[in-house]
Amino acid sequence: MKRIEVEQRTIFVGLAGSHGYGLNRPDSDYDYRGVFIAPKRYYLGFDDIEQKDSGWDEEGIFPFLDNNKDTVIYELRKIIQLLSAGNPNVLELLWLNEYPILTSVGQHLINHRQIFLSKKVKHTYSGYAFAQIKKMETHRKWLLNPPHKKPLPSDFGIEDEVPLIKDELNAFLEYLYLLIRERIEFLEEAEQLYKLLTADIDFKGVLKQYTIPDEALSYTQKLTNSRKDFIRLLQKSQSYQGALREWKAYQSWRENRNPARAEMEKKSGFDLKHGMHCIRLLRSGLEILRQSEVIVDRRRIGDAEDLKAILKGDYSYEQVMKMADNLVVEMEKVYKESALPHQPNLEEINELCIELVEMQGWSKE
């Protein structure tokens, strides 16, 4: 959809990011996030759109978005799904301080923001925090012990054979995933395991991310009816492709880093921004479990200066990790005591979605 079409059906745009958290500096970018309701053809026809995240140099009706690359406006159903899942990046959009654009339909959505809160936030907020830790640890490893050369197949014992490429690996692992799922699908005693592998964790993603361990090779060979030499090549290729992926990521990180951020990272020994966001996410998750409310502006809760101190390098890597560990322990306790429901009421959320579409109507298609 063209920018002007999206803006004509936008129900709110909020100021998010560092300005929303009260952590902005004079040179901070303006991050705008919003919601629009698509025209009829996107609901009743074959057309599909989830968000508008580019094209802000096109003709529009909101001048403050002109050429702003840090802008995303989500289609209603997409953001409803993310809100229902407890996604930290979108939950906060219903609790912002500043909405440059806010219609009566957008206000109706904000008025019902409580129905999206559930104990799921324990898993989503800690999960997003762990993702920050993983990035932080990866960057720390690159700072302290950077890779010195591009990996070669021979480094992983692949001499005369050609290593499997990414598509070949993924095709085989997809097949392996389906075989494992079929093995347990109809076993009554494995119902919880089936739910775990198909709903609760991204098991397929785990298969593709990690090399098959030695102890699983024999079973994998038997389950897939593969040759022993192929399974060994598969394992070696996984290790090689993983190392190659990390090498490429390291090169991209080294070439595209913000100079000021890179200098601070060099002095402190870790990525300060990832460290700050990790702590912010864990604290926010705790607050939601305790107070049934998302507190976006950290000045309101009183820890904005503390988070800025992390960004300035006032805390060591070990201190930030200790903070994170303590917050995780506290979250486990608060999770049990929280008054929030375990899951959001999807029927109520579905009714709200219908209401919002009907309120917006089909004009300006």
DRENDO-1510 file (C-alpha; in Angstrom, 1 decimal, always signed):
<recs>
REC; n; res; u; v; w
REC; 1; MET; +0.0; +0.0; +0.0 .
REC; 2; LYS; +1.1; +3.5; -0.7 .
REC; 3; ARG; +2.0; +5.7; +2.2 .
REC; 4; ILE; -1.0; +8.0; +1.8 .
REC; 5; GLU; -3.4; +5.1; +1.8 .
REC; 6; VAL; -1.9; +3.8; +5.0 .
REC; 7; GLU; -2.0; +7.2; +6.7 .
REC; 8; GLN; -5.6; +7.8; +5.7 .
REC; 9; ARG; -6.6; +4.7; +7.7 .
REC; 10; THR; -4.2; +5.1; +10.6 .
REC; 11; ILE; -5.8; +5.0; +14.0 .
REC; 12; PHE; -2.8; +6.1; +16.0 .
REC; 13; VAL; +0.9; +6.9; +15.7 .
REC; 14; GLY; +3.0; +7.0; +18.9 .
REC; 15; LEU; +6.5; +8.2; +19.7 .
REC; 16; ALA; +8.4; +5.0; +20.8 .
REC; 17; GLY; +12.1; +4.1; +21.3 .
REC; 18; SER; +14.4; +6.1; +23.4 .
REC; 19; HIS; +12.0; +9.1; +23.5 .
REC; 20; GLY; +9.3; +6.8; +24.7 .
REC; 21; TYR; +11.5; +5.4; +27.4 .
REC; 22; GLY; +12.7; +8.8; +28.5 .
REC; 23; LEU; +16.3; +7.8; +27.7 .
REC; 24; ASN; +16.8; +10.0; +24.6 .
REC; 25; ARG; +19.8; +12.1; +24.0 .
REC; 26; PRO; +20.0; +15.3; +21.8 .
REC; 27; ASP; +21.1; +13.1; +18.8 .
REC; 28; SER; +18.5; +10.3; +19.3 .
REC; 29; ASP; +16.4; +9.3; +16.4 .
REC; 30; TYR; +12.6; +9.6; +16.5 .
REC; 31; ASP; +11.0; +6.1; +16.4 .
REC; 32; TYR; +7.4; +6.2; +15.4 .
REC; 33; ARG; +5.1; +3.2; +15.7 .
REC; 34; GLY; +1.4; +3.0; +14.8 .
REC; 35; VAL; -1.6; +1.0; +13.7 .
REC; 36; PHE; -3.8; +1.2; +10.6 .
REC; 37; ILE; -6.9; -0.6; +9.5 .
REC; 38; ALA; -6.6; -1.9; +5.9 .
REC; 39; PRO; -9.3; -1.4; +3.3 .
REC; 40; LYS; -12.0; -4.0; +2.5 .
REC; 41; ARG; -10.0; -5.8; -0.2 .
REC; 42; TYR; -7.4; -6.8; +2.4 .
REC; 43; TYR; -10.0; -8.5; +4.6 .
REC; 44; LEU; -12.3; -10.0; +2.0 .
REC; 45; GLY; -10.0; -10.5; -1.0 .
REC; 46; PHE; -6.6; -12.0; -1.7 .
REC; 47; ASP; -4.5; -8.9; -1.0 .
REC; 48; ASP; -2.4; -9.1; +2.2 .
REC; 49; ILE; -0.3; -6.6; +4.2 .
REC; 50; GLU; +1.1; -6.8; +7.7 .
REC; 51; GLN; +2.9; -3.5; +8.1 .
REC; 52; LYS; +4.2; -0.4; +6.4 .
REC; 53; ASP; +7.9; +0.1; +7.2 .
REC; 54; SER; +9.3; +1.9; +4.1 .
REC; 55; GLY; +8.3; +4.4; +1.5 .
REC; 56; TRP; +8.3; +7.4; +3.9 .
REC; 57; ASP; +9.7; +9.6; +1.1 .
REC; 58; GLU; +6.3; +9.2; -0.8 .
REC; 59; GLU; +3.6; +11.8; -0.6 .
REC; 60; GLY; +1.8; +11.6; +2.8 .
REC; 61; ILE; -0.5; +13.5; +5.1 .
REC; 62; PHE; +1.6; +13.4; +8.3 .
REC; 63; PRO; +4.6; +15.7; +7.8 .
REC; 64; PHE; +6.5; +14.5; +10.9 .
REC; 65; LEU; +6.9; +11.1; +9.1 .
REC; 66; ASP; +8.6; +12.5; +6.0 .
REC; 67; ASN; +11.7; +10.6; +5.2 .
REC; 68; ASN; +11.8; +9.0; +8.7 .
REC; 69; LYS; +13.2; +5.5; +8.2 .
REC; 70; ASP; +12.5; +4.6; +11.9 .
REC; 71; THR; +8.8; +4.3; +11.3 .
REC; 72; VAL; +6.6; +1.2; +11.3 .
REC; 73; ILE; +2.8; +1.3; +11.1 .
REC; 74; TYR; +1.2; -2.2; +11.7 .
REC; 75; GLU; -2.0; -3.5; +10.1 .
REC; 76; LEU; -4.6; -4.1; +12.9 .
REC; 77; ARG; -4.8; -7.9; +12.7 .
REC; 78; LYS; -1.0; -8.2; +12.7 .
REC; 79; ILE; -0.6; -6.1; +15.8 .
REC; 80; ILE; -3.6; -7.8; +17.5 .
REC; 81; GLN; -1.8; -11.1; +17.1 .
REC; 82; LEU; +1.5; -9.7; +18.5 .
REC; 83; LEU; -0.4; -8.0; +21.4 .
REC; 84; SER; -2.1; -11.3; +22.2 .
REC; 85; ALA; +1.3; -13.1; +22.2 .
REC; 86; GLY; +2.6; -10.6; +24.7 .
REC; 87; ASN; +5.2; -9.2; +22.4 .
REC; 88; PRO; +7.2; -6.5; +24.3 .
REC; 89; ASN; +7.9; -4.3; +21.3 .
REC; 90; VAL; +4.2; -3.8; +20.6 .
REC; 91; LEU; +2.6; -4.1; +24.1 .
REC; 92; GLU; +4.4; -0.9; +25.0 .
REC; 93; LEU; +2.7; +1.0; +22.1 .
REC; 94; LEU; -0.6; +1.0; +24.0 .
REC; 95; TRP; +1.1; +2.7; +27.0 .
REC; 96; LEU; +3.1; +5.5; +25.4 .
REC; 97; ASN; +3.2; +9.1; +26.6 .
REC; 98; GLU; +2.9; +10.8; +23.3 .
REC; 99; TYR; +0.6; +10.1; +20.3 .
REC; 100; PRO; +1.0; +12.7; +17.5 .
REC; 101; ILE; -1.9; +11.0; +15.8 .
REC; 102; LEU; -4.8; +9.4; +17.8 .
REC; 103; THR; -8.3; +8.9; +16.4 .
REC; 104; SER; -11.4; +7.7; +18.4 .
REC; 105; VAL; -10.8; +4.2; +17.0 .
REC; 106; GLY; -7.2; +4.3; +18.2 .
REC; 107; GLN; -8.4; +5.5; +21.6 .
REC; 108; HIS; -10.9; +2.6; +21.7 .
REC; 109; LEU; -8.0; +0.1; +21.3 .
REC; 110; ILE; -5.9; +1.8; +24.0 .
REC; 111; ASN; -8.9; +1.8; +26.3 .
REC; 112; HIS; -9.0; -2.0; +26.0 .
REC; 113; ARG; -5.2; -2.5; +26.5 .
REC; 114; GLN; -5.6; -4.5; +29.7 .
REC; 115; ILE; -7.2; -7.5; +27.9 .
REC; 116; PHE; -3.8; -8.2; +26.2 .
REC; 117; LEU; -1.9; -8.6; +29.5 .
REC; 118; SER; -1.3; -12.1; +30.8 .
REC; 119; LYS; +1.4; -14.2; +32.6 .
REC; 120; LYS; +2.8; -14.8; +29.1 .
REC; 121; VAL; +4.8; -11.7; +29.6 .
REC; 122; LYS; +7.1; -13.6; +31.9 .
REC; 123; HIS; +8.2; -15.7; +29.0 .
REC; 124; THR; +8.2; -13.0; +26.3 .
REC; 125; TYR; +10.0; -10.3; +28.3 .
REC; 126; SER; +12.6; -12.7; +29.7 .
REC; 127; GLY; +13.0; -14.2; +26.2 .
REC; 128; TYR; +13.6; -10.8; +24.6 .
REC; 129; ALA; +16.1; -10.0; +27.5 .
REC; 130; PHE; +18.0; -13.3; +26.8 .
REC; 131; ALA; +18.2; -12.4; +23.2 .
REC; 132; GLN; +19.9; -9.1; +24.2 .
REC; 133; ILE; +22.3; -11.2; +26.4 .
REC; 134; LYS; +23.1; -13.5; +23.5 .
REC; 135; LYS; +24.0; -10.5; +21.3 .
REC; 136; MET; +26.0; -9.0; +24.2 .
REC; 137; GLU; +27.9; -12.3; +24.7 .
REC; 138; THR; +28.5; -12.7; +21.0 .
REC; 139; HIS; +29.9; -9.2; +20.7 .
REC; 140; ARG; +31.9; -9.6; +23.8 .
REC; 141; LYS; +33.5; -12.8; +22.4 .
REC; 142; TRP; +34.3; -10.9; +19.1 .
REC; 143; LEU; +35.9; -8.1; +21.2 .
REC; 144; LEU; +38.0; -10.3; +23.4 .
REC; 145; ASN; +38.8; -13.1; +20.9 .
REC; 146; PRO; +37.9; -12.0; +17.3 .
REC; 147; PRO; +38.0; -14.7; +14.6 .
REC; 148; HIS; +41.1; -14.3; +12.5 .
REC; 149; LYS; +40.2; -16.1; +9.3 .
REC; 150; LYS; +37.3; -17.2; +7.2 .
REC; 151; PRO; +36.5; -20.9; +8.1 .
REC; 152; LEU; +37.3; -23.6; +5.5 .
REC; 153; PRO; +35.6; -27.0; +5.0 .
REC; 154; SER; +38.9; -28.6; +5.9 .
REC; 155; ASP; +38.8; -27.0; +9.3 .
REC; 156; PHE; +35.8; -29.4; +10.0 .
REC; 157; GLY; +37.2; -32.5; +8.5 .
REC; 158; ILE; +35.6; -32.1; +5.1 .
REC; 159; GLU; +38.4; -33.0; +2.8 .
REC; 160; ASP; +37.3; -34.8; -0.4 .
REC; 161; GLU; +33.6; -34.2; -0.1 .
REC; 162; VAL; +31.6; -31.0; -0.9 .
REC; 163; PRO; +29.9; -29.6; +2.2 .
REC; 164; LEU; +26.1; -29.5; +2.2 .
REC; 165; ILE; +24.8; -26.0; +1.5 .
REC; 166; LYS; +22.3; -24.2; +3.7 .
REC; 167; ASP; +19.3; -25.2; +1.6 .
REC; 168; GLU; +20.3; -28.9; +1.6 .
REC; 169; LEU; +20.8; -28.8; +5.4 .
REC; 170; ASN; +17.5; -27.1; +6.0 .
REC; 171; ALA; +15.6; -29.6; +3.7 .
REC; 172; PHE; +17.0; -32.6; +5.6 .
REC; 173; LEU; +16.3; -31.0; +9.0 .
REC; 174; GLU; +12.8; -30.2; +7.9 .
REC; 175; TYR; +12.4; -33.8; +7.0 .
REC; 176; LEU; +13.9; -34.9; +10.4 .
REC; 177; TYR; +11.5; -32.6; +12.2 .
REC; 178; LEU; +8.5; -34.0; +10.5 .
REC; 179; LEU; +9.6; -37.6; +11.2 .
REC; 180; ILE; +10.0; -36.8; +14.9 .
REC; 181; ARG; +6.7; -35.1; +15.1 .
REC; 182; GLU; +4.9; -38.0; +13.4 .
REC; 183; ARG; +6.5; -40.4; +15.8 .
REC; 184; ILE; +4.9; -38.8; +18.8 .
REC; 185; GLU; +1.8; -37.3; +17.4 .
REC; 186; PHE; -0.5; -40.2; +18.2 .
REC; 187; LEU; +1.1; -41.4; +21.4 .
REC; 188; GLU; -1.2; -40.4; +24.3 .
REC; 189; GLU; +1.7; -40.5; +26.8 .
REC; 190; ALA; +3.6; -38.1; +24.6 .
REC; 191; GLU; +0.9; -35.4; +24.4 .
REC; 192; GLN; +2.9; -32.9; +26.5 .
REC; 193; LEU; +6.0; -33.6; +24.4 .
REC; 194; TYR; +4.1; -33.1; +21.2 .
REC; 195; LYS; +2.8; -29.8; +22.5 .
REC; 196; LEU; +6.3; -28.8; +23.5 .
REC; 197; LEU; +7.8; -29.5; +20.1 .
REC; 198; THR; +5.0; -28.0; +18.0 .
REC; 199; ALA; +3.8; -25.0; +20.1 .
REC; 200; ASP; +5.8; -24.1; +23.1 .
REC; 201; ILE; +9.3; -23.9; +21.6 .
REC; 202; ASP; +10.6; -23.4; +18.1 .
REC; 203; PHE; +12.0; -27.0; +17.9 .
REC; 204; LYS; +12.5; -26.7; +14.1 .
REC; 205; GLY; +14.5; -23.6; +14.7 .
REC; 206; VAL; +16.6; -25.4; +17.3 .
REC; 207; LEU; +17.3; -28.2; +14.9 .
REC; 208; LYS; +18.5; -25.7; +12.3 .
REC; 209; GLN; +20.6; -23.6; +14.7 .
REC; 210; TYR; +22.6; -26.3; +16.5 .
REC; 211; THR; +24.8; -29.1; +15.2 .
REC; 212; ILE; +23.4; -32.6; +15.8 .
REC; 213; PRO; +25.4; -34.1; +18.8 .
REC; 214; ASP; +27.4; -37.3; +18.5 .
REC; 215; GLU; +25.1; -39.2; +20.7 .
REC; 216; ALA; +22.1; -38.5; +18.4 .
REC; 217; LEU; +23.8; -39.4; +15.1 .
REC; 218; SER; +23.0; -43.2; +15.3 .
REC; 219; TYR; +19.3; -42.6; +16.0 .
REC; 220; THR; +19.1; -39.9; +13.3 .
REC; 221; GLN; +20.6; -42.3; +10.8 .
REC; 222; LYS; +18.2; -45.0; +11.7 .
REC; 223; LEU; +15.1; -42.7; +11.8 .
REC; 224; THR; +15.9; -41.2; +8.4 .
REC; 225; ASN; +17.2; -44.4; +6.8 .
REC; 226; SER; +20.4; -42.5; +5.8 .
REC; 227; ARG; +23.9; -43.7; +5.1 .
REC; 228; LYS; +26.4; -43.4; +7.9 .
REC; 229; ASP; +28.8; -41.3; +5.8 .
REC; 230; PHE; +26.0; -38.9; +4.9 .
REC; 231; ILE; +25.0; -38.4; +8.5 .
REC; 232; ARG; +28.7; -37.6; +9.3 .
REC; 233; LEU; +28.9; -35.2; +6.4 .
REC; 234; LEU; +25.6; -33.6; +7.7 .
REC; 235; GLN; +27.1; -33.0; +11.1 .
REC; 236; LYS; +30.4; -31.6; +9.7 .
REC; 237; SER; +28.5; -29.4; +7.3 .
REC; 238; GLN; +26.3; -28.0; +10.1 .
REC; 239; SER; +29.5; -27.1; +12.1 .
REC; 240; TYR; +31.1; -25.5; +9.0 .
REC; 241; GLN; +28.0; -23.6; +8.0 .
REC; 242; GLY; +27.5; -22.4; +11.6 .
REC; 243; ALA; +31.1; -21.1; +11.7 .
REC; 244; LEU; +30.7; -19.5; +8.2 .
REC; 245; ARG; +27.5; -17.8; +9.4 .
REC; 246; GLU; +29.3; -16.4; +12.5 .
REC; 247; TRP; +32.2; -15.2; +10.3 .
REC; 248; LYS; +29.8; -13.3; +8.0 .
REC; 249; ALA; +28.0; -11.8; +11.1 .
REC; 250; TYR; +31.3; -10.7; +12.6 .
REC; 251; GLN; +32.4; -9.0; +9.3 .
REC; 252; SER; +29.0; -7.2; +9.1 .
REC; 253; TRP; +29.2; -6.1; +12.7 .
REC; 254; ARG; +32.7; -4.8; +12.4 .
REC; 255; GLU; +31.9; -2.9; +9.2 .
REC; 256; ASN; +28.6; -1.4; +10.2 .
REC; 257; ARG; +29.0; -0.4; +13.9 .
REC; 258; ASN; +28.2; +3.1; +15.0 .
REC; 259; PRO; +31.7; +4.6; +15.7 .
REC; 260; ALA; +30.7; +6.1; +19.1 .
REC; 261; ARG; +29.0; +2.9; +20.2 .
REC; 262; ALA; +32.0; +0.9; +19.1 .
REC; 263; GLU; +34.4; +3.1; +21.1 .
REC; 264; MET; +32.2; +2.6; +24.3 .
REC; 265; GLU; +32.0; -1.1; +23.6 .
REC; 266; LYS; +35.8; -1.3; +23.3 .
REC; 267; LYS; +36.3; +0.5; +26.6 .
REC; 268; SER; +33.7; -1.5; +28.6 .
REC; 269; GLY; +34.2; -4.9; +27.0 .
REC; 270; PHE; +30.6; -5.4; +26.1 .
REC; 271; ASP; +27.7; -3.8; +24.1 .
REC; 272; LEU; +26.2; -1.3; +26.6 .
REC; 273; LYS; +23.0; -0.8; +24.6 .
REC; 274; HIS; +22.2; -4.5; +24.6 .
REC; 275; GLY; +23.0; -4.6; +28.4 .
REC; 276; MET; +20.6; -1.7; +29.1 .
REC; 277; HIS; +17.8; -3.1; +27.1 .
REC; 278; CYS; +18.2; -6.5; +28.8 .
REC; 279; ILE; +17.7; -4.9; +32.2 .
REC; 280; ARG; +14.9; -2.6; +31.0 .
REC; 281; LEU; +13.0; -5.6; +29.6 .
REC; 282; LEU; +13.3; -7.7; +32.8 .
REC; 283; ARG; +12.3; -4.8; +35.0 .
REC; 284; SER; +9.3; -4.1; +32.7 .
REC; 285; GLY; +8.2; -7.7; +32.8 .
REC; 286; LEU; +8.3; -7.7; +36.6 .
REC; 287; GLU; +6.3; -4.5; +36.7 .
REC; 288; ILE; +3.6; -6.0; +34.4 .
REC; 289; LEU; +3.3; -9.1; +36.6 .
REC; 290; ARG; +3.1; -7.1; +39.7 .
REC; 291; GLN; +1.0; -4.1; +38.7 .
REC; 292; SER; -0.9; -5.3; +35.6 .
REC; 293; GLU; +0.5; -2.3; +33.7 .
REC; 294; VAL; +3.2; -1.5; +31.2 .
REC; 295; ILE; +5.4; +1.4; +32.3 .
REC; 296; VAL; +7.2; +2.6; +29.2 .
REC; 297; ASP; +8.6; +5.9; +30.4 .
REC; 298; ARG; +11.4; +4.9; +32.8 .
REC; 299; ARG; +11.4; +8.4; +34.4 .
REC; 300; ARG; +8.0; +7.5; +35.9 .
REC; 301; ILE; +9.3; +4.4; +37.6 .
REC; 302; GLY; +12.5; +6.2; +38.6 .
REC; 303; ASP; +15.2; +4.1; +37.0 .
REC; 304; ALA; +15.9; +6.2; +33.9 .
REC; 305; GLU; +19.2; +7.5; +35.3 .
REC; 306; ASP; +20.2; +4.0; +36.3 .
REC; 307; LEU; +19.6; +2.7; +32.8 .
REC; 308; LYS; +21.5; +5.7; +31.4 .
REC; 309; ALA; +24.4; +4.8; +33.7 .
REC; 310; ILE; +24.6; +1.3; +32.0 .
REC; 311; LEU; +24.7; +3.1; +28.6 .
REC; 312; LYS; +27.5; +5.3; +29.9 .
REC; 313; GLY; +29.6; +2.3; +31.0 .
REC; 314; ASP; +29.2; +2.9; +34.7 .
REC; 315; TYR; +28.5; -0.8; +35.3 .
REC; 316; SER; +30.8; -3.6; +34.4 .
REC; 317; TYR; +29.7; -6.6; +32.3 .
REC; 318; GLU; +29.7; -8.8; +35.5 .
REC; 319; GLN; +27.5; -6.3; +37.3 .
REC; 320; VAL; +25.0; -6.1; +34.5 .
REC; 321; MET; +24.9; -9.9; +34.3 .
REC; 322; LYS; +24.4; -10.1; +38.1 .
REC; 323; MET; +21.5; -7.7; +37.8 .
REC; 324; ALA; +19.9; -9.8; +35.1 .
REC; 325; ASP; +20.3; -13.0; +37.2 .
REC; 326; ASN; +18.7; -11.4; +40.2 .
REC; 327; LEU; +15.8; -10.1; +38.1 .
REC; 328; VAL; +15.1; -13.5; +36.6 .
REC; 329; VAL; +15.0; -15.1; +40.1 .
REC; 330; GLU; +12.6; -12.4; +41.2 .
REC; 331; MET; +10.4; -12.8; +38.1 .
REC; 332; GLU; +10.0; -16.5; +38.9 .
REC; 333; LYS; +8.7; -15.7; +42.3 .
REC; 334; VAL; +6.4; -12.8; +41.2 .
REC; 335; TYR; +5.0; -15.0; +38.3 .
REC; 336; LYS; +3.5; -17.4; +40.8 .
REC; 337; GLU; +1.9; -14.6; +42.8 .
REC; 338; SER; +0.7; -12.4; +39.9 .
REC; 339; ALA; -3.0; -11.7; +39.5 .
REC; 340; LEU; -2.8; -11.8; +35.7 .
REC; 341; PRO; -4.5; -14.6; +33.8 .
REC; 342; HIS; -2.3; -17.3; +32.4 .
REC; 343; GLN; -3.5; -16.6; +28.9 .
REC; 344; PRO; -5.4; -13.6; +27.4 .
REC; 345; ASN; -9.1; -14.1; +26.5 .
REC; 346; LEU; -8.8; -14.6; +22.7 .
REC; 347; GLU; -12.6; -14.5; +22.2 .
REC; 348; GLU; -12.8; -11.1; +23.8 .
REC; 349; ILE; -9.8; -9.9; +21.7 .
REC; 350; ASN; -11.4; -11.2; +18.5 .
REC; 351; GLU; -14.6; -9.3; +19.3 .
REC; 352; LEU; -12.5; -6.1; +19.9 .
REC; 353; CYS; -10.8; -6.6; +16.5 .
REC; 354; ILE; -14.2; -6.8; +14.8 .
REC; 355; GLU; -15.4; -3.8; +16.7 .
REC; 356; LEU; -12.4; -1.7; +15.6 .
REC; 357; VAL; -12.8; -2.6; +11.9 .
REC; 358; GLU; -16.5; -1.8; +12.0 .
REC; 359; MET; -15.8; +1.6; +13.8 .
REC; 360; GLN; -13.3; +2.5; +11.1 .
REC; 361; GLY; -15.6; +1.5; +8.2 .
REC; 362; TRP; -14.8; +0.9; +4.6 .
REC; 363; SER; -14.5; +4.5; +3.4 .
REC; 364; LYS; -11.3; +5.8; +1.7 .
REC; 365; GLU; -10.6; +2.4; +0.1 .
</recs>
